[in-house]
Amino acid sequence: MQSNDALISLPERSPGALLADKGYDADTIRADPAERKIEAVIPGRSNRRVKIEHDRALYRQRSRIERMFGHLKVNRAIATRYDQLANSFLGMVHLARQAHLIRDRHRSP
């Protein structure tokens, strides 16, 4: 079982797309989401012989997600992942995100 199997098979709903940067442009990485009927939104590397199109608008959303995790990693418990259980870690992510939102609201005029 791969480590991403647990995330992809969450009971709430399956993801519609996998967003990744050029570092993950490999046929084997693209094959797993394709088997699960998940769109792989990964731009091709410049040296790829066969160019693969990707949804540019959806790919732009990846930077928003990365910035959010950058803000969350300010919290040491999330950056070092002290929690052993996925549910405990997810709870810490939710708490840190709420704290970040509250902090941002108080900074705005």
Secondary structure, DSSP 8 states (H G I E B T S, - for coil): --TTHHHHT-SS---SEEE--GGG--HHHHHHHHHTT-EEE----TT-SS-----HHHHHHHHHHHHHHHHHTTSHHHHHT--SSHHHHHHHHHHHHHHHHHHHHHH--
